[in-house]
Amino acid sequence: MKELTTDEAPDSIGPFSQGVVSGDRIYVSGQGPVDPETGEVISGTPGEQTERTLKNIEAILEAGDASLADVVKATVFLKDMRYYDEVNEVYGEHMSSPYPARSAVEVVKLPVDIDVEIEVVAEV
């Protein structure tokens, strides 16, 4: 297992890596709408938060010589399922066919006060 780390995505907030490479897969830990330069959660709509979240994921994937086009599985955690359509629209702008397998779940609470968190698995 090889750790992936980049300054282009926020630091982890616990004892876990931004991402790891294991075999021919990259596993990216759950990312949220945090500005990597300031370490602060961006303000904005769930769609804007999704945009920042996907940029963070993309930066970690790039550290492993991959991109969003290499994602095979994504899990989207939503603070409120009412945001599903808005998040889905932004997500669809960043993913390409064939689309990754995906789950979307509503959660009671996330570790930081955000509307969306996304984790992915990608092929190397």
Kinemage of the C-alpha trace (Angstrom):
@kinemage 1
@onewidth
@group {chain A} dominant
@subgroup {mainchain}
@vectorlist {calphas} color= white
{ca met a 1} P 0.000 0.000 0.000
{ca lys a 2} L 1.255 3.456 -0.943
{ca glu a 3} L -0.058 6.683 0.576
{ca leu a 4} L -1.178 9.502 -1.702
{ca thr a 5} L -0.867 13.048 -0.481
{ca thr a 6} L -1.109 16.452 -2.114
{ca asp a 7} L -1.208 20.085 -1.044
{ca glu a 8} L -3.912 20.599 -3.682
{ca ala a 9} L -6.465 18.915 -1.388
{ca pro a 10} L -7.208 19.516 2.295
{ca asp a 11} L -5.212 17.696 4.952
{ca ser a 12} L -6.906 14.735 6.608
{ca ile a 13} L -8.649 15.552 9.874
{ca gly a 14} L -7.860 12.228 11.526
{ca pro a 15} L -5.670 9.148 11.389
{ca phe a 16} L -6.315 8.398 7.710
{ca ser a 17} L -4.701 9.185 4.366
{ca gln a 18} L -6.108 11.480 1.691
{ca gly a 19} L -5.829 8.424 -0.508
{ca val a 20} L -3.933 5.173 -0.957
{ca val a 21} L -2.879 3.006 -3.867
{ca ser a 22} L -3.319 -0.719 -3.333
{ca gly a 23} L -2.712 -2.993 -6.287
{ca asp a 24} L -4.389 -1.455 -9.305
{ca arg a 25} L -6.833 0.664 -7.284
{ca ile a 26} L -6.805 4.106 -5.711
{ca tyr a 27} L -9.003 4.616 -2.669
{ca val a 28} L -9.775 8.260 -1.893
{ca ser a 29} L -11.011 9.002 1.613
{ca gly a 30} L -14.209 10.989 1.988
{ca gln a 31} L -13.659 14.541 0.830
{ca gly a 32} L -15.716 17.622 1.477
{ca pro a 33} L -15.894 21.236 0.337
{ca val a 34} L -12.751 22.435 2.092
{ca asp a 35} L -10.446 24.976 0.470
{ca pro a 36} L -6.985 23.371 0.629
{ca glu a 37} L -5.252 26.768 0.878
{ca thr a 38} L -7.197 28.038 3.885
{ca gly a 39} L -8.385 24.788 5.445
{ca glu a 40} L -11.841 26.339 5.713
{ca val a 41} L -15.157 24.924 4.530
{ca ile a 42} L -16.375 26.965 1.581
{ca ser a 43} L -19.734 28.643 1.933
{ca gly a 44} L -22.239 28.035 -0.776
{ca thr a 45} L -24.988 25.864 -2.094
{ca pro a 46} L -24.790 22.058 -2.033
{ca gly a 47} L -23.930 22.263 -5.741
{ca glu a 48} L -21.028 24.639 -5.080
{ca gln a 49} L -19.880 22.397 -2.249
{ca thr a 50} L -19.987 19.413 -4.609
{ca glu a 51} L -17.842 21.310 -7.124
{ca arg a 52} L -15.131 21.972 -4.503
{ca thr a 53} L -15.370 18.400 -3.212
{ca leu a 54} L -14.796 16.958 -6.678
{ca lys a 55} L -11.815 19.286 -7.231
{ca asn a 56} L -10.293 17.922 -4.022
{ca ile a 57} L -10.889 14.342 -5.161
{ca glu a 58} L -9.420 15.097 -8.570
{ca ala a 59} L -6.249 16.509 -6.962
{ca ile a 60} L -5.750 13.334 -4.920
{ca leu a 61} L -6.356 11.134 -7.956
{ca glu a 62} L -3.815 13.176 -9.934
{ca ala a 63} L -1.268 12.510 -7.173
{ca gly a 64} L -1.736 8.842 -8.109
{ca asp a 65} L -1.550 9.483 -11.874
{ca ala a 66} L -5.304 9.038 -12.309
{ca ser a 67} L -8.323 11.247 -12.964
{ca leu a 68} L -12.067 11.340 -12.413
{ca ala a 69} L -12.387 9.356 -15.662
{ca asp a 70} L -10.739 6.425 -13.829
{ca val a 71} L -13.318 6.308 -11.008
{ca val a 72} L -15.146 2.974 -10.876
{ca lys a 73} L -17.164 3.503 -7.649
{ca ala a 74} L -18.320 6.572 -5.751
{ca thr a 75} L -20.245 7.026 -2.534
{ca val a 76} L -22.004 10.331 -1.925
{ca phe a 77} L -23.007 11.263 1.616
{ca leu a 78} L -25.679 13.966 1.827
{ca lys a 79} L -26.748 15.914 4.882
{ca asp a 80} L -30.230 16.105 3.371
{ca met a 81} L -31.602 14.089 0.452
{ca arg a 82} L -33.355 17.266 -0.757
{ca tyr a 83} L -29.919 18.206 -2.185
{ca tyr a 84} L -29.788 15.062 -4.363
{ca asp a 85} L -30.794 16.654 -7.681
{ca glu a 86} L -28.503 19.661 -7.257
{ca val a 87} L -25.539 17.489 -6.262
{ca asn a 88} L -26.317 15.008 -9.039
{ca glu a 89} L -26.271 17.770 -11.668
{ca val a 90} L -22.774 18.947 -10.674
{ca tyr a 91} L -21.533 15.375 -10.258
{ca gly a 92} L -22.735 14.569 -13.785
{ca glu a 93} L -20.756 17.507 -15.201
{ca his a 94} L -17.524 15.976 -13.858
{ca met a 95} L -18.057 12.284 -14.597
{ca ser a 96} L -18.067 10.693 -18.019
{ca ser a 97} L -19.547 7.605 -19.579
{ca pro a 98} L -19.295 4.838 -18.666
{ca tyr a 99} L -20.327 6.344 -15.346
{ca pro a 100} L -18.970 4.853 -12.137
{ca ala a 101} L -21.146 2.697 -9.939
{ca arg a 102} L -22.491 4.943 -7.174
{ca ser a 103} L -24.405 5.052 -3.935
{ca ala a 104} L -25.962 8.137 -2.378
{ca val a 105} L -27.011 8.104 1.253
{ca glu a 106} L -28.446 10.639 3.649
{ca val a 107} L -26.548 10.876 6.906
{ca val a 108} L -27.518 12.383 10.228
{ca lys a 109} L -24.205 14.132 10.710
{ca leu a 110} L -20.790 14.421 9.090
{ca pro a 111} L -17.506 15.072 10.954
{ca val a 112} L -17.547 18.685 9.727
{ca asp a 113} L -20.628 20.870 9.157
{ca ile a 114} L -20.948 20.314 5.380
{ca asp a 115} L -23.765 19.321 3.047
{ca val a 116} L -21.886 16.742 0.968
{ca glu a 117} L -18.968 14.312 1.294
{ca ile a 118} L -17.774 11.989 -1.467
{ca glu a 119} L -15.394 9.026 -1.479
{ca val a 120} L -14.219 7.182 -4.585
{ca val a 121} L -12.355 4.125 -5.833
{ca ala a 122} L -10.454 4.430 -9.125
{ca glu a 123} L -8.444 2.157 -11.404
{ca val a 124} L -4.778 2.950 -11.880
